[in-house]
Amino acid sequence: GPTREFRFDLARKGHPAFSASFVRRSYEGVVGLLKARDIDIGVVQAIEFSRIQERTERDLNFKFCAKASFTPYAPVDHPIARKRRPTLADAAKFEWAMPLEMSTRLPFESEFVSAGLTPPAVALESSTLEFVYRVAIEQGLLALLPESFQSEARRLEEMTPLEIPQLRLSYQIVILTLRSAARSKQLAGFVDLLAATQPT
C-alpha cells in the first residue's frame, strides 16, 4: 500500500470524490489480495522492478508510473558523517538498517561484492520506513532510505545523506489491477490519479 514516500491527494481538483481504505502487504501479499478480489488496486515499490513479473502474472495489469531513489544516510554524530568523501569501503565497516519489502538488500549487497568488498552487516530490516529512520539514529546505524527523507533529516539535524554514488539505488512504483475486474469510471480515475502522482 502507499507509504510515506508515495503520497497523493484524493481531493485533487478535476477528479471525483474517492472513498479509500488501505492495507500494507508485501508484493506477494498484494498480488494475493488482488486475485482474491479483496482489494481493487495494488501499489508496489521495488528496486529495478522486473518485467518478469509482468510476463508471469498474466492476469494482472501493470502500470509503471514513477521512479525515485534510495540514498544512504548516517546519524550526524556517526564517524562516517565526519568524512568529507566517504567511500564504499568506509560504508562496509558499519552496520546498516534498511527497508524490508522493497527488494533493497540484494542490489545493495551486490554493489559491495562488485567492488571486491564483503557486504556490511544488516542489523535491521523493517517494512516501516519511519522505524528504520528512528532505530538508525538511536542505535548509530547507517540507513538506506528514500531520497525524500532528506528535507526532514536536515530540518531535524539528526541524519545526513552520504555522497556514495554506488549506494544510490533507483526504485520503481507500479500500480497493479486485476485484468478480469470490472473497471468503473471511478476506479479508472483513481488509477490515473495515482499514476500522475510523483513520490514526495
N, C-alpha and C positions, 0 to 999 in steps of 0.2 A: 504494500500500500504506500501512498505518498508519505514521505518523511520530511525532516527539516529542510533538506536541500531541494525538495520538489514541492513548491507551494503554488496554489492557484486561487484565483478569486472567483468564487461561484456566482457572484453578483455582477460580473463584468457586463457592461452595457452592451446590448445587442444580442444577448443570449437569454433564453428562458430561465425562469427560476428553477433551481435544482434542489432536490432533497437527497442528500447522500449520507451514507454511513460507511465506515472504513474498518477493514481488518488488516492485520500485518502478518505476512507469511513469507516463507522462502519462495524461490522461483517454483519449485516443485509443488509447494502448497497452493500457490496462486493458480497454477495450471489445474490442479485437482479440483479446486473450488469452482473454476470456470466450467469444467467438464461436468461437474455435478449440478451446475446451474444455481449454485449458491451465491454467486456474485455475477455482475454484468460486465465489469471491466477490471482488468489487472494492470497495474503499473509496476514494471520490474526494472531494476537498475543493476547493471553488471559491467565489469571491465571487459572491453573487447567482446561484446555480446556476439556470439557465434551465429552465423546464418544456418548452422547445422540444426539449431532448434527450429528454425523456420521450415526446414525441409522435413524434419521428423515429426513435427506437430502439425500435420496437415489439416486438422480440424480447427485450427486457430488462425485468426488474423493477427499479423504483426505490423504495428505502425511505429517506425523508428522516428523519434520526434526530437531528441536533444542529445547533446554531448556536453560533458563537463569534465573536470579533472580533480583527482586527489592530489593533495600536497602534503609533504612531510612537515611535522611541527615538533617543537621542543618546548618544554616549560622554560620560562625566561631565565631561571636560575640553573638550568642544566649545563654541564660542562661544554656540550657541543654548541650551545647557543652563543657561547663566547668566541667561537671560531669565526673568523671573517669569511672563510671559504671552506665550509665543511665538505668532506668527500664521502663517497660511498663507503670507503674503508673506515672512516670515522663512524658512520652510521651503523656499521656491522658490529661495533663493540658494545652496543647498548640494547636493552630490552625494549620491545615495541608493544603498542596497543593498536588495534585496527578493527574495521567493520567485519562482521561475521558472514553476512549473507550477500555480498556483492562481488564474489569471486576475486577478492583482492590478494589473497595470500600467495597463490601460485605465481602470478606475474610479478609480485613484489619480490619473492624469493629468487625468481629467475634472473632478475637484474644483478643480484649478488653473485649467483653461480656463473653468469656470463662474464663477470669481471674477475673470476678466479677466487672469489671470497666465499667463506662459509656464511650462509644467511644468519641474521641475528635471531635471538630467541624472541618468540612472540608470547608475552606474558598475559595478554588479554585479547579476546575476540568477542565482540558483542554486536547484536543487531540494533542497539540503541546508540546512535552517534553521540548524543549528549553524555552518555555514560562513559564512552571511550574517552571523550574530552576531559571529563572530571577526574576519572581514575588516573589518566596520564599526568595530570597536574599533581594530584595527591600522592602518587607513588613515584614520580620522577621518571616517567616513561616517555619515549618518543612515540609519536602518534601519526597515523596516516588518516587524514580527514579530508572531506570535500573542501575545495578552494573557497567555498562560501563562508567558511568559518573564520577567514582572515580578518574581516572587519570586527567581529566580536572579540576575537583573540587580542587584537591590537587595542581595542577600546578598553578591555579589562586588564590589559598589560599582564596577562597570565601565560600566554603561549606566543611563540614567534615562528613564522614559517622558515623552513630551511631551504636554501638555494642548492638543491641537489637534483639536477635535471633528470637523472635516471629514475628518480622516485616520484616524478610527476606522471601519474597514470590516468589515462583517459577512461571514462566510463560512458555507457550508452543508456539512455532511458527509452524503454519500449512499452507501448500500450498493447495489451492483449485483449481480444474479444473472441467469442465463440462463433465460428462461421455459420453454424446452423441456427443461431439465436435470432429471434425476431429483432430487427433493427428499427426501433421507433425513431421519429424525428428528434425527440428529446435526447435519446441515447447517442445518436449520431452527433448532435450538437455538443454534448458533453465530451465526447471523444475529441472533437475538433478543438474544443477549448483547452483540453489537456495538452494536445499536440502543439498548440500555439504558445504554451507557457514554457519559458526557459527556466532552468534551475536558478534559485536565488539563495 
